[in-house]
Amino acid sequence: MDKVTFSGLFPLAQITYRYCNKVLVSAFVERWHLETNSFHFGFGEMTITLEDVLYLVGLPVEGLAVHAEVHSREDCVALVHRCLGVTMAQTSDAVSCGGVKLHWLKDTFMNVGDDATDERVDYCVRAFLLYLLGTTLFVDKTGIRVNVSYLALLSDLGQIRRYAWGVGALRFLYRQFGQASRSHVMQMGGYTTLLEVVSYFKKYCYMNYDLDISRTLIACTYSSKT
């Protein structure tokens, strides 16, 4: 648990909404304009900024770039084998379309005994963090898979907290908005908790509610409407 906490990503498990408000998300997607990367409303434009990311959900917006690409299936298999310690045969079966299924991560790494070696613990930490990223910041449209390229950023557990995860999450969300705003697209990925928190916070600001923005992780103030 100490290694998970030190990564700086563990708060995502505490503040992320279990269910997203689909009506709210759809309403925002319909008002997204690719040309300006903003939502167009009757009262004007609104968008999600890095300041929102930093103060509302506590993700760092300064640091190393969150960028990792693994192009070939062979590279994906090798990366999973090296970072998670599973056999090449298991890895080859698990990897498809550049990712692994979330339930495979959970089933394979959920049990860690007190007698586990440090190496095994590190593998489980990386698996948990990859699972966390796949269910929060970088949710894909399927909702059941996570891209294994993020393992490249998790390979050195001491470096994880140095990445600007907030920038990566916002960039990914912007791209998801751009795709979801097209008429033929029916699904959307990305960190929708961030969108919900921003919308709730902006509402309170517009209504002149007394809200202490000095507190950290303001996402904890609100609950998702289902």
Accessible surface in RSA format (square Angstrom, percent):
REM  Atomic radii and reference values for relative SASA: ProtOr
REM  Chains: A
REM  Algorithm: Lee & Richards
REM  Probe-radius: 1.40
REM  Slices: 20
REM RES _ NUM      All-atoms   Total-Side   Main-Chain    Non-polar    All polar
REM                ABS   REL    ABS   REL    ABS   REL    ABS   REL    ABS   REL
RES MET A   1   148.32  76.8 108.72  72.0  39.60  94.3 109.02  92.7  39.30  52.1
RES ASP A   2   122.73  86.0 115.95 115.4   6.78  16.0  36.60  86.1  86.13  85.9
RES LYS A   3    82.43  40.2  76.87  47.2   5.57  13.3  65.59  59.0  16.85  17.9
RES VAL A   4    11.52   7.6  11.52  10.4   0.00   0.0  11.52  10.0   0.00   0.0
RES THR A   5    77.30  55.0  70.57  71.5   6.72  16.0  62.36  83.8  14.93  22.6
RES PHE A   6   107.86  54.0 102.98  63.8   4.87  12.7 107.30  65.1   0.56   1.6
RES SER A   7     0.78   0.7   0.35   0.5   0.42   1.0   0.35   0.7   0.42   0.6
RES GLY A   8    32.60  40.2   0.00   N/A  32.60  40.2  20.48  56.2  12.12  27.1
RES LEU A   9     0.39   0.2   0.27   0.2   0.12   0.3   0.39   0.3   0.00   0.0
RES PHE A  10    50.56  25.3  50.56  31.3   0.00   0.0  50.56  30.7   0.00   0.0
RES PRO A  11    43.23  31.5  43.23  39.4   0.00   0.0  43.23  35.7   0.00   0.0
RES LEU A  12     1.59   0.9   1.59   1.1   0.00   0.0   1.59   1.1   0.00   0.0
RES ALA A  13    53.07  48.8  19.90  30.7  33.17  75.4  25.56  36.0  27.50  72.9
RES GLN A  14   120.83  67.6  85.84  62.7  34.99  83.3  31.29  66.6  89.54  67.9
RES ILE A  15     5.96   3.4   0.21   0.2   5.75  13.9   3.96   2.9   1.99   5.4
RES THR A  16    36.98  26.3  18.07  18.3  18.91  45.1  18.07  24.3  18.91  28.6
RES TYR A  17    29.45  13.7  14.73   8.4  14.71  38.3  17.94  13.5  11.51  14.2
RES ARG A  18   210.18  88.2 171.90  87.6  38.28  91.1  65.05  88.9 145.13  88.0
RES TYR A  19   135.37  63.2 130.41  74.2   4.96  12.9  99.51  74.8  35.86  44.2
RES CYS A  20    48.16  36.4  32.19  35.9  15.97  37.5   8.65  21.9  39.51  42.6
RES ASN A  21    24.73  17.1  23.24  22.5   1.50   3.6   1.51   3.6  23.22  22.4
RES LYS A  22   157.31  76.7 151.18  92.8   6.12  14.6  95.04  85.5  62.27  66.3
RES VAL A  23   122.39  80.5 117.88 106.7   4.51  10.9 121.15 105.3   1.24   3.4
RES LEU A  24    31.45  17.5  25.98  18.6   5.48  13.8  31.20  21.9   0.25   0.7
RES VAL A  25    13.52   8.9  13.52  12.2   0.00   0.0  13.52  11.7   0.00   0.0
RES SER A  26    58.51  49.4  54.34  72.5   4.18   9.6  28.47  60.6  30.04  42.1
RES ALA A  27    37.69  34.7  34.50  53.2   3.19   7.2  37.29  52.5   0.40   1.1
RES PHE A  28    20.90  10.5  20.90  12.9   0.00   0.0  20.90  12.7   0.00   0.0
RES VAL A  29    17.43  11.5  16.46  14.9   0.97   2.3  16.46  14.3   0.97   2.6
RES GLU A  30   136.83  78.6 100.05  75.7  36.78  87.6  42.49  82.2  94.34  77.0
RES ARG A  31    90.50  38.0  87.85  44.8   2.65   6.3  15.80  21.6  74.69  45.3
RES TRP A  32    11.96   4.8   0.14   0.1  11.82  27.8   0.00   0.0  11.96  19.4
RES HIS A  33    74.75  40.9  71.59  49.8   3.16   8.1  43.21  44.5  31.54  36.7
RES LEU A  34    82.83  46.1  66.30  47.4  16.53  41.6  66.37  46.6  16.46  44.3
RES GLU A  35   153.11  87.9 112.82  85.4  40.29  95.9  71.04 137.4  82.06  67.0
RES THR A  36    70.14  49.9  43.60  44.2  26.54  63.2  51.64  69.4  18.49  28.0
RES ASN A  37    65.05  44.9  63.08  61.0   1.97   4.7   6.84  16.5  58.21  56.3
RES SER A  38     6.76   5.7   6.76   9.0   0.00   0.0   6.76  14.4   0.00   0.0
RES PHE A  39     0.00   0.0   0.00   0.0   0.00   0.0   0.00   0.0   0.00   0.0
RES HIS A  40    59.36  32.4  49.65  34.5   9.72  24.9  33.63  34.7  25.74  29.9
RES PHE A  41    49.92  25.0  29.69  18.4  20.23  52.6  35.69  21.6  14.23  40.7
RES GLY A  42    92.55 114.1   0.00   N/A  92.55 114.1  46.75 128.3  45.80 102.6
RES PHE A  43   137.59  68.8  94.91  58.8  42.68 111.1 106.85  64.8  30.74  88.0
RES GLY A  44    32.02  39.5   0.00   N/A  32.02  39.5  31.48  86.4   0.54   1.2
RES GLU A  45   105.27  60.4  74.99  56.7  30.28  72.1  27.67  53.5  77.60  63.4
RES MET A  46    17.48   9.1  10.46   6.9   7.03  16.7  13.07  11.1   4.41   5.8
RES THR A  47    39.44  28.1  34.34  34.8   5.11  12.2  34.34  46.1   5.11   7.7
RES ILE A  48     0.31   0.2   0.11   0.1   0.20   0.5   0.11   0.1   0.20   0.6
RES THR A  49    57.72  41.1  53.11  53.8   4.62  11.0  54.76  73.6   2.97   4.5
RES LEU A  50    73.62  41.0  70.39  50.4   3.24   8.1  70.46  49.5   3.16   8.5
RES GLU A  51   115.19  66.1 107.60  81.4   7.59  18.1  33.44  64.7  81.75  66.7
RES ASP A  52    11.83   8.3  10.45  10.4   1.38   3.3   1.38   3.2  10.45  10.4
RES VAL A  53     0.00   0.0   0.00   0.0   0.00   0.0   0.00   0.0   0.00   0.0
RES LEU A  54    68.37  38.1  63.77  45.6   4.59  11.5  63.77  44.8   4.59  12.4
RES TYR A  55   115.17  53.8 111.44  63.4   3.74   9.7  70.43  52.9  44.75  55.2
RES LEU A  56     2.71   1.5   2.71   1.9   0.00   0.0   2.71   1.9   0.00   0.0
RES VAL A  57     1.82   1.2   0.00   0.0   1.82   4.4   0.00   0.0   1.82   4.9
RES GLY A  58    37.88  46.7   0.00   N/A  37.88  46.7  11.54  31.7  26.35  59.0
RES LEU A  59     4.39   2.4   4.39   3.1   0.00   0.0   4.39   3.1   0.00   0.0
RES PRO A  60    42.92  31.3  37.91  34.6   5.01  18.2  42.75  35.3   0.17   1.1
RES VAL A  61    31.38  20.7  18.78  17.0  12.60  30.4  18.78  16.3  12.60  34.2
RES GLU A  62   147.62  84.7 133.05 100.7  14.57  34.7  50.10  96.9  97.52  79.6
RES GLY A  63    57.84  71.3   0.00   N/A  57.84  71.3  25.22  69.2  32.62  73.1
RES LEU A  64    67.39  37.5  64.53  46.2   2.86   7.2  67.39  47.3   0.00   0.0
RES ALA A  65    75.38  69.3  54.01  83.4  21.36  48.6  61.97  87.3  13.40  35.5
RES VAL A  66     8.02   5.3   2.09   1.9   5.94  14.3   2.09   1.8   5.94  16.1
RES HIS A  67   111.89  61.2  93.73  65.1  18.17  46.5  63.56  65.5  48.33  56.2
RES ALA A  68    23.41  21.5   3.51   5.4  19.89  45.3   9.52  13.4  13.89  36.8
RES GLU A  69   108.88  62.5  78.59  59.5  30.30  72.1  30.49  59.0  78.39  64.0
RES VAL A  70    37.27  24.5  12.99  11.8  24.28  58.5  15.78  13.7  21.50  58.3
RES HIS A  71   157.54  86.1 120.39  83.7  37.15  95.0  81.56  84.1  75.98  88.4
RES SER A  72    42.46  35.9  35.22  47.0   7.24  16.7  38.70  82.4   3.76   5.3
RES ARG A  73   115.08  48.3 104.03  53.0  11.05  26.3  60.25  82.3  54.83  33.2
RES GLU A  74   127.72  73.3 119.54  90.4   8.18  19.5  68.87 133.2  58.85  48.0
RES ASP A  75    76.75  53.8  72.59  72.3   4.16   9.8  13.07  30.8  63.68  63.5
RES CYS A  76     4.42   3.3   4.42   4.9   0.00   0.0   0.00   0.0   4.42   4.8
RES VAL A  77     9.92   6.5   9.92   9.0   0.00   0.0   9.92   8.6   0.00   0.0
RES ALA A  78    50.81  46.7  47.64  73.5   3.18   7.2  48.80  68.7   2.01   5.3
RES LEU A  79    12.59   7.0  10.18   7.3   2.41   6.0  12.25   8.6   0.34   0.9
RES VAL A  80     0.04   0.0   0.04   0.0   0.00   0.0   0.04   0.0   0.00   0.0
RES HIS A  81    71.97  39.3  69.29  48.2   2.68   6.8  41.82  43.1  30.15  35.1
RES ARG A  82   144.97  60.9 128.24  65.4  16.73  39.8  72.22  98.7  72.76  44.1
RES CYS A  83     2.30   1.7   0.78   0.9   1.52   3.6   1.52   3.9   0.78   0.8
RES LEU A  84     0.70   0.4   0.00   0.0   0.70   1.8   0.00   0.0   0.70   1.9
RES GLY A  85    36.19  44.6   0.00   N/A  36.19  44.6   5.62  15.4  30.57  68.5
RES VAL A  86     9.41   6.2   6.10   5.5   3.32   8.0   9.38   8.1   0.03   0.1
RES THR A  87    76.55  54.4  72.64  73.6   3.91   9.3  73.73  99.0   2.82   4.3
RES MET A  88    98.51  51.0  93.94  62.2   4.57  10.9  91.24  77.6   7.27   9.6
RES ALA A  89    71.32  65.6  59.33  91.6  11.99  27.3  68.10  95.9   3.22   8.5
RES GLN A  90    90.50  50.6  85.20  62.3   5.30  12.6  30.59  65.1  59.91  45.4
RES THR A  91     0.00   0.0   0.00   0.0   0.00   0.0   0.00   0.0   0.00   0.0
RES SER A  92    44.52  37.6  41.27  55.1   3.25   7.5  16.29  34.7  28.23  39.5
RES ASP A  93   127.95  89.6  94.43  94.0  33.52  79.3  32.74  77.1  95.20  94.9
RES ALA A  94    15.92  14.6   0.46   0.7  15.46  35.2   9.14  12.9   6.78  18.0
RES VAL A  95     1.82   1.2   0.18   0.2   1.64   4.0   0.18   0.2   1.64   4.5
RES SER A  96    44.36  37.5  42.36  56.5   2.01   4.6  35.56  75.7   8.80  12.3
RES CYS A  97   124.81  94.4  74.64  83.2  50.18 117.9  36.03  91.3  88.78  95.7
RES GLY A  98    26.01  32.1   0.00   N/A  26.01  32.1  18.24  50.0   7.77  17.4
RES GLY A  99     0.62   0.8   0.00   N/A   0.62   0.8   0.62   1.7   0.00   0.0
RES VAL A 100     0.02   0.0   0.02   0.0   0.00   0.0   0.02   0.0   0.00   0.0
RES LYS A 101    80.11  39.1  79.75  48.9   0.36   0.9  26.96  24.3  53.16  56.6
RES LEU A 102    16.02   8.9  16.02  11.5   0.00   0.0  16.02  11.3   0.00   0.0
RES HIS A 103   107.34  58.7 102.61  71.3   4.73  12.1  90.26  93.0  17.08  19.9
RES TRP A 104    45.13  18.1  43.77  21.2   1.35   3.2  30.71  16.4  14.42  23.4
RES LEU A 105     4.12   2.3   1.82   1.3   2.30   5.8   2.14   1.5   1.98   5.3
RES LYS A 106   111.11  54.2 103.85  63.7   7.26  17.3  56.48  50.8  54.62  58.2
RES ASP A 107    97.61  68.4  74.07  73.7  23.54  55.7  27.66  65.1  69.94  69.8
RES THR A 108    41.44  29.5  22.76  23.1  18.69  44.5  22.65  30.4  18.79  28.4
RES PHE A 109    12.12   6.1   4.63   2.9   7.49  19.5   4.97   3.0   7.15  20.5
RES MET A 110   115.27  59.7  79.40  52.5  35.87  85.4  71.81  61.1  43.46  57.6
RES ASN A 111   116.53  80.4 102.86  99.4  13.67  32.9  34.59  83.2  81.94  79.2
RES VAL A 112    66.97  44.1  34.37  31.1  32.60  78.6  36.43  31.7  30.54  82.8
RES GLY A 113    44.68  55.1   0.00   N/A  44.68  55.1  29.18  80.1  15.50  34.7
RES ASP A 114   162.72 114.0 120.98 120.4  41.74  98.7  44.51 104.8 118.21 117.9
RES ASP A 115   133.93  93.8 103.13 102.6  30.80  72.8  51.05 120.1  82.88  82.7
RES ALA A 116    29.94  27.5   4.48   6.9  25.46  57.9  13.71  19.3  16.23  43.0
RES THR A 117    89.52  63.7  80.71  81.8   8.81  21.0  81.57 109.6   7.95  12.0
RES ASP A 118   112.76  79.0 108.12 107.6   4.64  11.0  27.93  65.7  84.84  84.6
RES GLU A 119   109.76  63.0 103.19  78.1   6.58  15.7  33.35  64.5  76.42  62.4
RES ARG A 120    79.84  33.5  78.70  40.1   1.15   2.7  32.45  44.3  47.40  28.7
RES VAL A 121    44.81  29.5  44.81  40.6   0.00   0.0  44.81  38.9   0.00   0.0
RES ASP A 122    31.50  22.1  31.50  31.4   0.00   0.0   2.06   4.8  29.45  29.4
RES TYR A 123    40.82  19.1  40.82  23.2   0.00   0.0  20.38  15.3  20.44  25.2
RES CYS A 124    12.01   9.1   8.56   9.5   3.45   8.1   8.82  22.3   3.19   3.4
RES VAL A 125     9.28   6.1   7.60   6.9   1.67   4.0   9.19   8.0   0.08   0.2
RES ARG A 126    32.05  13.5  32.05  16.3   0.00   0.0   0.72   1.0  31.34  19.0
RES ALA A 127     1.71   1.6   1.10   1.7   0.61   1.4   1.38   1.9   0.32   0.9
RES PHE A 128    77.30  38.7  71.48  44.3   5.82  15.1  76.81  46.6   0.49   1.4
RES LEU A 129     0.07   0.0   0.07   0.1   0.00   0.0   0.07   0.1   0.00   0.0
RES LEU A 130     0.04   0.0   0.04   0.0   0.00   0.0   0.04   0.0   0.00   0.0
RES TYR A 131    65.68  30.7  65.68  37.4   0.00   0.0  35.81  26.9  29.86  36.8
RES LEU A 132     9.85   5.5   9.85   7.0   0.00   0.0   9.85   6.9   0.00   0.0
RES LEU A 133     0.00   0.0   0.00   0.0   0.00   0.0   0.00   0.0   0.00   0.0
RES GLY A 134     1.50   1.9   0.00   N/A   1.50   1.9   0.00   0.0   1.50   3.4
RES THR A 135    50.22  35.7  32.64  33.1  17.59  41.9  30.77  41.3  19.45  29.4
RES THR A 136     4.53   3.2   3.63   3.7   0.90   2.1   4.38   5.9   0.15   0.2
RES LEU A 137     0.03   0.0   0.00   0.0   0.03   0.1   0.00   0.0   0.03   0.1
RES PHE A 138     8.92   4.5   4.54   2.8   4.38  11.4   4.54   2.8   4.38  12.5
RES VAL A 139    34.39  22.6  34.39  31.1   0.00   0.0  34.39  29.9   0.00   0.0
RES ASP A 140    42.28  29.6  39.69  39.5   2.58   6.1  29.43  69.3  12.85  12.8
RES LYS A 141    73.11  35.7  61.11  37.5  12.00  28.6  39.22  35.3  33.89  36.1
RES THR A 142    81.12  57.7  53.52  54.3  27.59  65.8  60.40  81.1  20.72  31.3
RES GLY A 143    39.52  48.7   0.00   N/A  39.52  48.7  19.38  53.2  20.13  45.1
RES ILE A 144    89.92  51.2  87.78  65.4   2.14   5.2  89.71  64.6   0.21   0.6
RES ARG A 145    41.64  17.5  41.03  20.9   0.61   1.5  10.26  14.0  31.38  19.0
RES VAL A 146     1.05   0.7   0.00   0.0   1.05   2.5   1.05   0.9   0.00   0.0
RES ASN A 147    74.06  51.1  66.11  63.9   7.94  19.1  13.79  33.2  60.27  58.3
RES VAL A 148     0.00   0.0   0.00   0.0   0.00   0.0   0.00   0.0   0.00   0.0
RES SER A 149     7.63   6.4   7.63  10.2   0.00   0.0   2.86   6.1   4.77   6.7
RES TYR A 150    29.99  14.0  29.99  17.1   0.00   0.0  14.43  10.8  15.56  19.2
RES LEU A 151     0.00   0.0   0.00   0.0   0.00   0.0   0.00   0.0   0.00   0.0
RES ALA A 152    41.23  37.9  26.61  41.1  14.63  33.3  27.65  38.9  13.59  36.0
RES LEU A 153    10.41   5.8   8.46   6.0   1.95   4.9   8.73   6.1   1.68   4.5
RES LEU A 154     0.00   0.0   0.00   0.0   0.00   0.0   0.00   0.0   0.00   0.0
RES SER A 155    34.95  29.5  26.25  35.0   8.70  20.0   8.30  17.7  26.65  37.3
RES ASP A 156    79.71  55.8  73.45  73.1   6.26  14.8  29.89  70.3  49.82  49.7
RES LEU A 157    24.84  13.8  20.66  14.8   4.18  10.5  20.66  14.5   4.18  11.2
RES GLY A 158    42.39  52.3   0.00   N/A  42.39  52.3  26.85  73.7  15.54  34.8
RES GLN A 159    52.51  29.4  52.51  38.4   0.00   0.0  13.79  29.4  38.72  29.4
RES ILE A 160     0.06   0.0   0.06   0.0   0.00   0.0   0.06   0.0   0.00   0.0
RES ARG A 161   112.83  47.4  94.34  48.1  18.49  44.0  18.87  25.8  93.96  56.9
RES ARG A 162   129.48  54.4 120.57  61.5   8.91  21.2  40.31  55.1  89.17  54.0
RES TYR A 163    30.02  14.0  29.90  17.0   0.12   0.3   5.02   3.8  24.99  30.8
RES ALA A 164     5.45   5.0   5.38   8.3   0.07   0.2   5.38   7.6   0.07   0.2
RES TRP A 165     1.44   0.6   1.44   0.7   0.00   0.0   1.44   0.8   0.00   0.0
RES GLY A 166     0.00   0.0   0.00   N/A   0.00   0.0   0.00   0.0   0.00   0.0
RES VAL A 167    54.56  35.9  53.85  48.8   0.71   1.7  53.89  46.8   0.67   1.8
RES GLY A 168     1.69   2.1   0.00   N/A   1.69   2.1   0.74   2.0   0.94   2.1
RES ALA A 169     0.05   0.0   0.00   0.0   0.05   0.1   0.00   0.0   0.05   0.1
RES LEU A 170    13.31   7.4  13.31   9.5   0.00   0.0  13.31   9.3   0.00   0.0
RES ARG A 171   110.50  46.4 103.69  52.9   6.81  16.2  57.55  78.7  52.95  32.1
RES PHE A 172    22.17  11.1  22.17  13.7   0.00   0.0  22.17  13.4   0.00   0.0
RES LEU A 173     0.00   0.0   0.00   0.0   0.00   0.0   0.00   0.0   0.00   0.0
RES TYR A 174    50.67  23.7  47.12  26.8   3.55   9.2  38.06  28.6  12.61  15.5
RES ARG A 175   115.51  48.5 104.92  53.5  10.59  25.2  56.77  77.6  58.74  35.6
RES GLN A 176    13.08   7.3  12.94   9.5   0.14   0.3   0.00   0.0  13.08   9.9
RES PHE A 177     0.00   0.0   0.00   0.0   0.00   0.0   0.00   0.0   0.00   0.0
RES GLY A 178     6.16   7.6   0.00   N/A   6.16   7.6   6.16  16.9   0.00   0.0
RES GLN A 179    65.25  36.5  65.17  47.6   0.07   0.2  23.87  50.8  41.37  31.4
RES ALA A 180    11.83  10.9   4.22   6.5   7.61  17.3   4.22   5.9   7.61  20.2
RES SER A 181    39.43  33.3   8.94  11.9  30.49  70.2   8.17  17.4  31.26  43.8
RES ARG A 182   124.17  52.1 115.11  58.7   9.06  21.6  28.03  38.3  96.14  58.3
RES SER A 183   117.40  99.2  78.64 104.9  38.77  89.3  60.53 128.9  56.87  79.7
RES HIS A 184   139.94  76.5 112.81  78.4  27.13  69.4  89.67  92.4  50.27  58.5
RES VAL A 185    31.29  20.6  15.14  13.7  16.15  38.9  18.70  16.2  12.59  34.1
RES MET A 186   171.17  88.6 134.18  88.8  36.99  88.1 120.88 102.8  50.28  66.6
RES GLN A 187   110.47  61.8 101.06  73.9   9.41  22.4  31.36  66.7  79.12  60.0
RES MET A 188    38.66  20.0  12.23   8.1  26.43  62.9  12.29  10.4  26.38  34.9
RES GLY A 189     0.78   1.0   0.00   N/A   0.78   1.0   0.78   2.2   0.00   0.0
RES GLY A 190     3.54   4.4   0.00   N/A   3.54   4.4   0.00   0.0   3.54   7.9
RES TYR A 191     2.89   1.4   2.40   1.4   0.49   1.3   2.89   2.2   0.00   0.0
RES THR A 192    25.49  18.1  24.16  24.5   1.33   3.2  10.65  14.3  14.84  22.4
RES THR A 193     4.31   3.1   3.88   3.9   0.43   1.0   0.08   0.1   4.23   6.4
RES LEU A 194     0.04   0.0   0.04   0.0   0.00   0.0   0.04   0.0   0.00   0.0
RES LEU A 195     0.00   0.0   0.00   0.0   0.00   0.0   0.00   0.0   0.00   0.0
RES GLU A 196     0.29   0.2   0.29   0.2   0.00   0.0   0.00   0.0   0.29   0.2
RES VAL A 197     0.00   0.0   0.00   0.0   0.00   0.0   0.00   0.0   0.00   0.0
RES VAL A 198     0.00   0.0   0.00   0.0   0.00   0.0   0.00   0.0   0.00   0.0
RES SER A 199    14.11  11.9   6.03   8.0   8.08  18.6   7.86  16.7   6.25   8.8
RES TYR A 200    16.68   7.8  16.52   9.4   0.17   0.4  16.68  12.5   0.00   0.0
RES PHE A 201    24.49  12.3  24.49  15.2   0.00   0.0  24.49  14.8   0.00   0.0
RES LYS A 202    44.35  21.6  44.35  27.2   0.00   0.0   9.63   8.7  34.72  37.0
RES LYS A 203   105.04  51.2  99.67  61.2   5.37  12.8  56.71  51.0  48.33  51.5
RES TYR A 204    62.63  29.2  62.41  35.5   0.22   0.6  21.67  16.3  40.95  50.5
RES CYS A 205    60.85  46.0  42.62  47.5  18.23  42.8  24.52  62.1  36.32  39.2
RES TYR A 206   129.68  60.5 102.84  58.5  26.84  69.9  91.10  68.5  38.59  47.6
RES MET A 207   101.25  52.4  78.67  52.1  22.58  53.8  76.66  65.2  24.60  32.6
RES ASN A 208   133.38  92.0 103.10  99.6  30.28  72.9  31.22  75.1 102.16  98.7
RES TYR A 209   112.71  52.6  92.93  52.9  19.78  51.5  65.56  49.3  47.16  58.1
RES ASP A 210   152.30 106.7 114.05 113.5  38.25  90.4  44.67 105.1 107.64 107.3
RES LEU A 211    41.50  23.1  22.57  16.1  18.93  47.6  23.30  16.4  18.20  49.0
RES ASP A 212    85.59  60.0  73.24  72.9  12.35  29.2  38.66  91.0  46.93  46.8
RES ILE A 213   103.38  58.8  97.86  72.9   5.52  13.3  97.86  70.5   5.52  15.0
RES SER A 214    91.73  77.5  58.85  78.5  32.89  75.8  53.39 113.7  38.35  53.7
RES ARG A 215   119.58  50.2 106.71  54.4  12.87  30.6  35.34  48.3  84.25  51.1
RES THR A 216   111.96  79.6  98.98 100.3  12.97  30.9  74.25  99.7  37.70  57.0
RES LEU A 217    40.58  22.6  39.49  28.3   1.09   2.7  39.49  27.7   1.09   2.9
RES ILE A 218     0.73   0.4   0.73   0.5   0.00   0.0   0.73   0.5   0.00   0.0
RES ALA A 219     0.92   0.8   0.00   0.0   0.92   2.1   0.00   0.0   0.92   2.4
RES CYS A 220    72.52  54.9  39.62  44.2  32.90  77.3  26.12  66.2  46.39  50.0
RES THR A 221    57.74  41.1  26.74  27.1  31.00  73.9  32.26  43.3  25.48  38.5
RES TYR A 222    24.11  11.3  10.36   5.9  13.75  35.8  15.72  11.8   8.39  10.3
RES SER A 223    75.17  63.5  69.25  92.4   5.92  13.6  46.78  99.6  28.39  39.8
RES SER A 224    26.33  22.3   7.04   9.4  19.29  44.4   7.04  15.0  19.29  27.0
RES LYS A 225   115.20  56.2 111.33  68.3   3.87   9.2  93.51  84.2  21.69  23.1
RES THR A 226   134.59  95.7  61.52  62.4  73.07 174.1  59.76  80.3  74.83 113.1
END  Absolute sums over single chains surface
CHAIN  1 A    12196.7       9724.8       2471.9       6637.1       5559.6
END  Absolute sums over all chains
TOTAL         12196.7       9724.8       2471.9       6637.1       5559.6
